[in-house]
Amino acid sequence: MVPLGGVGQFGMNTMAVTASDTTLLLDAGAMFPGLDHYGVDLAVPDLSFLEETGRQVSAVVLTHGHEDHIGAVPYVWDRIEGPIYGTPLTLALVASKLDAHGIDCAGRLVTVAPGERVTAGAVEIEFIRVTHSMPDCVAVALHTPAGTIVHTGDFKFDDDPLDGEPLDAPRLAELGNEGVLALFADSTNVARAGHAGSEQDVAGAFEEIFTRTRGKLIVAAFSSSIYRVQMLVSHAVRYGRKVALVGRGMRRTAEIAERLGHLAIPPAARIRDRDVSRYRADEVLCIVTGSQGEPLAALARIAADAHPHVRIDPGDVVVFSARAIPGNQRAIGRLKNDIARRGADIVDDTISPVHVSGHACEEDLKRMLALVRPRCFVPIHGEYRFLARHAQVAGEAMNGQTAVLMVENGDRIGFDGGGGWVQGSVPVGGVLIDNAHSGEVDGAVLRERRQLAAGGVVVLLIPLGAQGAARAGVPAVTTSGFVIDREADALLAEAPALVQRMIDDAPDGERSDHAALRERVRAGMERVFRKRTGRNPLVLPVIVET
Amino acid sequence: MVPLGGVGQFGMNTMAVTASDTTLLLDAGAMFPGLDHYGVDLAVPDLSFLEETGRQVSAVVLTHGHEDHIGAVPYVWDRIEGPIYGTPLTLALVASKLDAHGIDCAGRLVTVAPGERVTAGAVEIEFIRVTHSMPDCVAVALHTPAGTIVHTGDFKFDDDPLDGEPLDAPRLAELGNEGVLALFADSTNVARAGHAGSEQDVAGAFEEIFTRTRGKLIVAAFSSSIYRVQMLVSHAVRYGRKVALVGRGMRRTAEIAERLGHLAIPPAARIRDRDVSRYRADEVLCIVTGSQGEPLAALARIAADAHPHVRIDPGDVVVFSARAIPGNQRAIGRLKNDIARRGADIVDDTISPVHVSGHACEEDLKRMLALVRPRCFVPIHGEYRFLARHAQVAGEAMNGQTAVLMVENGDRIGFDGGGGWVQGSVPVGGVLIDNAHSGEVDGAVLRERRQLAAGGVVVLLIPLGAQGAARAGVPAVTTSGFVIDREADALLAEAPALVQRMIDDAPDGERSDHAALRERVRAGMERVFRKRTGRNPLVLPVIVET
């Protein structure tokens, strides 16, 4: 097995499983680099290691429908030859995603139910119900010739889930009794003591909010938090509010969840966002996208008074019913300021328990270990410090009865009946996807953007005679995003002479090699800028044949 | 009074106070935009409103020595005619800063003690001891013809401060009894219920850490947290560890604090960082800079094994004894991963109370209001949502006996005996300072850098004949940080023809106006890029006279 993402980072959760000549992907997740990040929208795992053997992926097994587990499917589609297995909700979300990419998935998506098994090469894959922050999630047990390997996916123990479908602990215990070779388990919340809460815990906090709110109630949540949406809808019915789903993602996910029976909104309780203004403020609940401060999402537009249908007025209450993903805090802060300016009250999980995490905390992780009692344990899903902490927790909890294996993305983990170990590694990484279109951003482009962002660009025009030798005539200088103070101004004035000297100093052969000449001038002038101005603009020499 | 910074934002705390023909600055703070922010290191308040009247600043009054209260002094130095008032520690930190900028402050820094008064024009300024996260902090009472205005600076009620100098609540109560026209108070922690802790609370958490740590103990803190440093030194002496201060800022601030008697490190307990490796791990405490994940600070270099003298080994304990400033979470996360990789234990304030805030919480803020009982209250120091919350807290606490005035940076607040109100506004903003040198980054440069960061740059060469008309010859294209996929490639190939058409379409007069021509091509081509590729590179046309 080779983790291709999610091990040593949050997101892009993807594991390659190879048994004899069959390679599966266990999840195919994307990662979001956060707002304002050099025009990169998305990272997906690099599958180039498959090229070593010329192999394709013969099946994809998905644990649940979150972006960090399914978001890469459209981008790795061309490498997949066989079926995509998942529960109905997971596959409905994948289908919608493939559709948006114009990919025809006819017949390739194969629905499985918890308890079922499918076979791919020498591996039998068993799906086991787990609870998480959305319905229809599974862990998988890979029954391999070397033994059984359990991969938890994302999970928590919610003993009282809103859909009445608890985690299948009996089956995990049974596997534990039969003997499990290895356990791969989610490390996201290992740094939190105790137990993850139940979705039911949030219901109480919202009762208080529904009771006291006199204005509109606007709740921002992830559209995939279908339990949360259902709970809000039920409260709205009880407290006499109509429900408007605001934001395309919210409506699209709700539509899928309703179709599959995971969400029920009584028609009489539902209104369109364009009709919100026709109701009294205390008759409306808006469930909106944009809890992370995304500038184009519904909540940001509402807060900026730029939404066509919904506005915030004094007395309204805006609830952030989601955690703030690290890196988004500033954007969320700006959004909250905009909301406060409109006179609304803001509630988040620092004020009231309006959110519970979907990931197991320390005591839950110990419970999972105690159920499965693996011979070998591999912490996954998290940055290095979380994996290290999970390894420590497992070591203490299992009293040395379980071997702990710390791995990172790209490590090739081999198993035999006795246990697992790292056998070298394969090249991995994130393939960066540019906004709007499907272009890949390679490392060089990203480095250039970083330099441009911090220092701007200086374009140097270099007129070269037809003979390839520098001709009389000054290189013109054009800058953008570059700060011109006294020192920089003097340097720009000298630039033509400096460039001329660099060209004169070039070996004879280089003067007719424009690429080499450009590189010489770039490196030389960037050095001069750093030394004399302390700044590091990107220098872009442009040779003009005259 | 006009807030020039810090009201509607965190940082850059600066207030202009004008009485008849005298203008003072109350603090002159800087703001740090966070890591990786378009090469901008620092923002300082814009004082251009002074130009309206041709006035200079006749005095600066400083409440304490934090960067967000003194960091702008070197940058506004030229606008200051009179003295800079502050306590000894505050002024020693300012002197060190001015010195680093090569500014001779001879005789301009005037030391005051709590309880003292100085006069500037029609205003008498009284300094009142407050407690905060560093020693020698004051609030000020401005005794003006219209009445007394109290400005808290940054404060908390630490009834048991390490230096035995509590907040002068009796004097504030006295002022309250005499009648206070207006109170301006710190809103930083208004969203936290209860009371801010005492520095003494942290001592207990560290006792447990000193007791159980078998390896090196490395504590990251702000160098200005002198109480924290003193407490750590005292613990080290008690637990038999030598103290190394690692990081230039840490050593420089400690040197100033020692000179002024705020810090005592027994010579026998102190070692140089280069000697750390000569001691057993359990004999060493390193107090280091870099708690915010700054890549060049001591802790980041130690964690990357790139520090010349200090390394992290398995069994060491690294403590983050500072809060994570919003926006720095990702950098701090990366740093913690590096530390975990070296096998050290990490402790932060989510695990153990190794940090207390220096700012008053909700109940403390009510206590301040109850002491001062102002006729008018103005919340300051915080983003809008915190100011709004503080206004709400004050309204409820004072039962409508105090008028609450919500203002933002630039609002001109007028007072007479009856109260205060906003009388128009002046232009304000942050002057952005480029790294390394003192260059100012204007808004246009920042906008260009944002565009460069997200989309890269496309340079278009436009050869123009001597007559000003476009000549035959193709504009060459050079890109950097730009993603070239199929669509973009096709567009770049067409670019020469598109540019030629734009030039042909230009009105006659424009063809000889190179600036207008460049702007026409830039706007036109950026539109084409957006439409056809969904991307927004910065287009930089360069005209070559041929």
Interface residues (C-beta under 8 A of the other chain):
Chain A: G8 G34 D36 Y38 G39 A191 P326 G327 Q329 R330 G333 K336 N337 I339 A340 R341 I346 T350 I351 E383 Y384 R385 A388 R389 D434 N435 A436 H437 S438 G439 E440 V441 V445 E448 R449 R450 Q451 L452 A453 A454 G455 G456 V457 V459 L461 P463 A476 T478 S480 G481 F482 V483 I484 D485 E487 A488 T533 G534 R535 L538 L540 V542 V544 T546
Chain B: G8 G34 D36 Y38 G39 A191 P326 G327 Q329 R330 G333 K336 N337 I339 A340 R341 I346 T350 I351 E383 Y384 R385 A388 R389 D434 N435 A436 H437 S438 G439 E440 V441 V445 E448 R449 R450 Q451 L452 A453 A454 G455 G456 V457 V459 L461 P463 A476 T478 S480 G481 F482 V483 D485 E487 A488 T533 G534 R535 L538 L540 V542 V544 T546
